[in-house]
Amino acid sequence: MLKKPFIDIFIVDMTHGGKIIAIEFSKLSSYNVFGWDIYNTLTVEEKENLRENGVKLVDEDYLKRMLSEKSEELSRLKFDLFEGNDLCLVAPIHCNLDYPVSMTHHEAVAFLMKNRIKTPVIEVTGVKGKTSVIYMLKEIFKDLNPLILSSLGVEVVDDGKSKFLKKDISITPASIIDAWRMAEDYNVGIFIVETSLGGTGLGEVGILTNIIEDYTIAKGTRKASQAKVQIFSNKIIACDHDSFNNFYLDFKEKTNTFSIDGKGNVKASNISFGFTETIFQVEVKGLKTISGEILNDAFEISTFAPAPHHVQNVLSAICASLTMGISKNSLINGLRNFNGLKGRTSIINEQEVRIIEEVNPGINLATIKKAVSMLKDLPRSGVVFGGKYGVTCEEIDENSASTILNDLTEDIQLILTDELGYNVKDGIKRNFYYIPHLDEAMDYALDSGCQNILLIYRSTFPDLLHR
């Protein structure tokens, strides 16, 4: 059968990057582009913009009619030309459809950008630690003028100076298109990307930080580990050793692993923890680089990593950087310059009180457990716990969160705040205070004589700017 001169591209979900993908396809002469606003979130202005760009907005019934008219199965595009079939259904990996999907949004972005991005790419995904790892890599590769896409925004380093081009951007794969466009006037030497639910395959190196919670997606029909397998479409992967063993053994030939417990290609030992500086030894054994070398080495690292899970994040950055072929000196110096990430784990001092901020839109049970472990052996401690709902697709098990907080010793003061704190309080069996507003809760903790305050707050960092 001859290849049709026009291909119908049907793009599902305008909310999570579909608008950007649809407009990019509409710029290509061989495609008729249709968009389905499955969550009904488009504004009047956004609808008009899509129509002006040649995107026809339709509904599910229209898709059904299109499918009924096709005599063949949907085409499966693998970054080359369509052969024979004339309908391609593009949907996010987390979308649960009753139709066979031709391409995920991740694959569509790779198809659209594979010949446009001219610099090396590192993609980062995982359940926890993504943004922190991104900013470690920023310090390590600072001399290359990196372009950064993370949940904090699009940032570029130009001659050693950082500049935000846009803040609080989504980390759906389509944001890669926007970020690259924003940086077209800068001399970018490397593109470091945080991507939700897997990778696009545009990278020389992909990082999978961990699968510490294999939460469900697509209305419970799939799990995070199944979506994040997309990161293995990159050339070489730096993967948490436990996640690799549990889910991804099929990718052994293209994977380097890291672990804090003495397993994998990159390991940590002789760890001396500190709130502002942690020092440990790194052993590298049998690590594959993108140039085809096998690396064995040992050296010392000094950086911000106040707890074991932070060291694990550092190891992922080390593993990926060595895989990219970065020099050991650049690696060591870059991590020495990393001082934590405000809006994730950071340490501040206020009124001679140490405040440990664990602020994250994806706060979950694993995060809570690891955060409270930092209070071990700290005198006169308090926990301020709370946050908001709806900041990520992954919600929180309130009963299990209550159980973790109930296990705090009574000498640790517990203050609950905001929506999450209110919903958790009925499950708390120990002494606590509920204070609705975060700033008032923090003021109370400061005035009550705590020397160490752990803030565990589920939200985006801009919500804290009033403090």
N, C-alpha and C positions, 0 to 999 in steps of 0.2 A: 504494500500500500504506500502511495506517495505521501510524504509529509505535508500536512495541511499548511497553507500559507499563514493562517492565524490560529493561535492557541487560546482557548478560554481559560483564564486563570481565575479561580473562585477562592477568594481570601476570606477566611472566617476570623472573627474577633477583631473589631476595630479598636477595642479598649486597650489591649496589651500589645500595641505596636503594629496592628494590622493597617492602620492609616498610612504609616510610613512605607510599609512593604507594598501596599496597593499603589501608591503614587510612584514608587520606583519602577514597578512593573509597567505602569502606564507610559513611562518615558521610552519604553522599548517598542519598536514598531511592529513586532510580530504578535502582540498579545491583546486580546480583549479582556479587560479587567473588571471583575465583579466583586463587590464587598458585602459581607453580611455582618451587620451590627448586632451580634448575637445577644449582647447584654443591654442594648438600647441606651447607650451612654453618649452617643454623638450629639453635639449641640447643633443648632441650625447653621451656625457659621462653619462648623467642621463638615457638615454634610455638603454645603455649598462649595467648599474648597475641594472636596473629593470630586464632585461633579465637574468642576472647572478643570480638574486634572484628568478628566476622561474616565473616572471610576464610576461604574453604574452600581448604585446601592439597591440591593434586592433582599428578599427574605428566604426562609427555608423552603417555602413552597416553590419558589423559582428554581432553587437548587434541585429539588425533586423532579421538576419538569425537565431541567437540563439533563439530569441523569437518565431519565426515561427515554430521552431522544438519542442517547449514545448507544451504539451497538457494541461498543467494546468497553473493557474495564478502564478505570481511571489510570492515567499515565503516572509512572513513577520516575520523576526527574532525578538523575544523579549527576547534576552539574554538567550536563551536555545537552544536545538537542533532543526534542521529543521525536519519537519514532512511531508514527502511525496514529497514536491516540491524540485526541484534541481537547481534552479537559483535564486540568490539573487542580486538585483540591488542596489548598494550603491552610493548615490550622495549627494552633499552638500545641505543644506536647501535652499540656494539662487539660486540653479540651476533650470532652467525652462526646463523640459523635457516633451516629448510627451508620456512617458512610466511611468507606475506605479512604484514608488520607494519603495524598500523593507526596506531600512534603510537609515537614514541620516548619514553623517560623524560623528556627535555627538554620535549617537547610536552605530556606529561601534567601536568608541574609547572606549565607555563604555563596550561593549562586549569583546574587546581585553584586557582591563586593569582591569576589576572588581576584578579579583583574584590576580593581581600583585601589586596593590598599597595597602600597609599595614598600612598606617597612615590616620588620619582624613583628609578630603578634604573640603575646602570652594571654591565654584565656584562663580565668579562675572561676570555678564553681565549687559547690559543696553545701553542706547544711549550715555550718558555722565557720566563722573566721575569714570569710572571703574578703571583706573590706580591709581588715587589718593586714592581711597578706598583700593586698594590692598596694597599700602604702609602705610596706616594707620594700616591695619591689621598686616603688617610686624612688626610694632613697638609694637602693643598690644601682639602679640604672640612670641615676640623675644626670650623669654626664652625656647621656644620649638624647637629651631633650624628650622625655617620654610624654605621650598623650595618655591620660588616665580616664577611664570610664568606670565609675563605681556608683554605689547607691548614694554617695555624697554629691555626685555631680560629674561634669566633664571638666577636667583640669589639664593644663598643658604647662610643661616646664620649658622656659625659653631663656637660654644663657644663665641657668642656675636660679631663675626666679619663677615662682609658681603663680599661675593665673587661672581662676575659675572662668570658664566660658559659659557654663550653665550649672546651677545648683539643683539638687534634689531631683535628679532624673531617674526614670525607671531603668531597671537593669534587664528588661526584656531584650531579646537579641536585636530587635529593630533599632534600639538606641545606638548600636554600633554605626549604623548609617548616619544618624544625626551627628554623633560625636566626630566622625571622620570629616563630615562636611564642615563643621564648626572650625576645625583645625587646619583647613586647607591653606591658610596663609602663613602657617608656622612650619619651621624646619623640624618636623617630627622624626626622631630616630628609632623609636620603638612604641608600639601601641599595647597598653596593658589594660585588659578588659575584664570586668566582673560581669558574669552572665548567669541569670537564673536558670535552673533546671537543665544544666548541660552546657555544651559548647557548640559552636558553629562549624569548627574544623578549619577556621582561618589561621590558626596558630601554629607556629613552630613548636611551641610547648603548651600543653594544657595542664592545669592544676586541679586536682580534686582534693579539697582540704580534709573532708571527712564525710561519713554518713552516720553521724552519732544518733540520729533519729530518722528511721526510714518511714516518714509520714506518707499518707495517701494523697493522691491527686486524682484529677479527672473523675470526681464524684465517687471516689473509693475504688475505681476500677484498676488503678495502677499505683505504683509506689515511687517515691523520689529516686530510689536507686535505679529504676528502669528508665527514668527520664535523664538522669545524669550520666548514663552510659554514652550520651552524645559527646561528652568531652573527649572520648577516645577516638573521635574523628580527627583530632589534631595529630601531628607527626609523632611526638613523644609525650608521654604523660608522667607527671609527678603526682603520685597517689598515696594517700594515707595507707599504711600497710594493712591495717585491719579491714578497711573498706575493700581493698584489692582482694584480699583473701576471701572475704565474704561474698563478693559479687562479680569480680571482674577478672578472674583467672584466665579467661580466654585471650586477654590482651597482654600476656606476659612479655612477649618479644618487644613491645614498644613502651614498657612501663618501668619507671624507677620508683621505688617506694621509700617512705620515711616513717620513722617511729621514735617515740620517746622511750620505749621499753626495750630497746636493744635489738630490734628487728628491722630488716630492710636495707636499702643501699645507703641511707643517711640516718645516722643514729646520734643520740646525745648521751653523755655520761658526765659524772662528777659535777652535777648541777648545784650551784650555789645561788639560791633564790634571794632576791631583794626587791623592794617595792619600786625602786627607781632603776636598778641595774641588776641583771642576772647574768652570771658567768658560767659557761659550760664548755665541755670539749665536744667537738664534732668529729665523727669517724665516717669517712666516705669509702665505700667498697663496691667495686663493680658497676659504677654508675655510667650509663650510656649517654653520650652527648650528641647534639644534632650534627656534629661534624664527623661522627662515627668513632670517636675515641672512647676508650674505657678508662674511667678515672678512679684512682685510689688515692686517698689523702687523709690528713688529720690536721686540725687547727682549733684555736680557741675563739669563742664568740662572746662578746659582751653587748647586751642590748636590753631593752625594756621587755620583760617577760615575767611578771610577778607570780605566775602560777603555772602548773604543768601544761594546761591547755594552751597557754600563750607560747610556751617553748615548742609545742607541737606545731603551732602556726609558723613559728620562725623556721622550723625544719622544712616545712613545705616551701617557703621562700628560698631557702638554701638549696634544696633539691632542684627546684626549677631553674634557679640562676646558674648553677653549675651545669645543668643540662643545656642551657643556652650558650655555655662557653664563657661566662663572665669570669674575670680574673679573681683570684682569691682575695687580693687586696681590696678590690672594689666591693666585694661581698662583705668583708669584715668591716670596712669603713662605713658602708651604707647602713648596716645593721647597728653600728655604734651610734649613728645619727638618728635612728628611729626611737622616738620617745613616747610611744603610745599614740592612740588615735582618739581625739576628743569626739565624743559621740559613739564610741564603743567602750573599751576598757581604758580608763585613764585615771591618774592619781592627781588630785589637787589638794592644797592645804588652805584651810579657811579658819580663821580665829584659832590657830595652832591645833586644828583638828584635821586628821587625815581623812579625806573623802575619796572612796574608791567608787568610781562611776562605771556601772555596767549598763549602758544605755544602748538599746538595739530594737529595731522594729520586729526582729525575729526572736525575741526572748522566748525560750522554751524550757522544758524541764531540765534538760542537760545543762543549759546555761545557768539555771538557778543553782543546781547542785555544785557546779564548779565555782560559781561566784562565792557561795557561802563557805566553801572550803578555804578561801583566802583569809577568813576570820580566825582560823585556828591559831591559838596562842596569842591573839591580840587582846590587850586589856581594854575594858570599858568600851565594848563595841555595841553598835546598833545597826539594824537593818531597816531601810526604808524601801518598801516593796509596793509596786503598783504599775499603772500604765493604762493603755487604751486598747480597744479592739479594732479590728478591721484594717490594721496597718500592714498586714501581710496576709497571704492566702492561708498560711499555717496558723491555726488558732491554738489555744493553750488548754491543757487539761487542768481545770481549777482544783479538782479533788486531789490530784497528785501534787500540785503546787502547795496546797494546804498541808499535805503530809510532810513535805520537805521542810516547810517553815515550822511545823510542830516539833520537828526534831532539833531545832535550835535550843541550846541550853538557856535556862531562865535568866542567866546573867547577861544575855544578849537582848537588848531592848528591840522590840518589833513594832514598827509603825507602818500601817497600811494606808495607801492613798489612791485617789483617782478611781476609774471604773473597775480596773482589775482588782485593786485592793478591796473595793466594796464587795465584789462578787466572791472573793476568797474568804472574807472575814467569818462567814458562818461556819466554815470548816476548821477554824483555828481553835485549838483546845488549850492554849497557853495564854499568858497575859499579852495584850497588845493594845495599841491605840489606833483608831481610825481617824485620819484627818483628810478631808476631801481634796484639798488643793496641795499640789506638790511643793510649792514654795513654802507654804505654812508647815508642811510635814518636815521639810529640811530644817526650817528655823527651829522647830520643836526639838529635833534631834540635836542640833547644835547647842541649844539652851539647856538641855537635860544633862550635860556633863559627859557625853560620849567623846572619847578620844579618837575613835575610829568609826566611821560611818560608811556602810556599804549601801549604795543606791542601786537597786535592781529595778529598772524602769523600762517598760515595753512601749516604745514609741520611736518616732524619728527625732533626731537631735534638735531640729529647729523648735520643737515643742518646749525645749528647756531654755531657750534664749532669754526668756523673761526672768530667769533666776539671777 
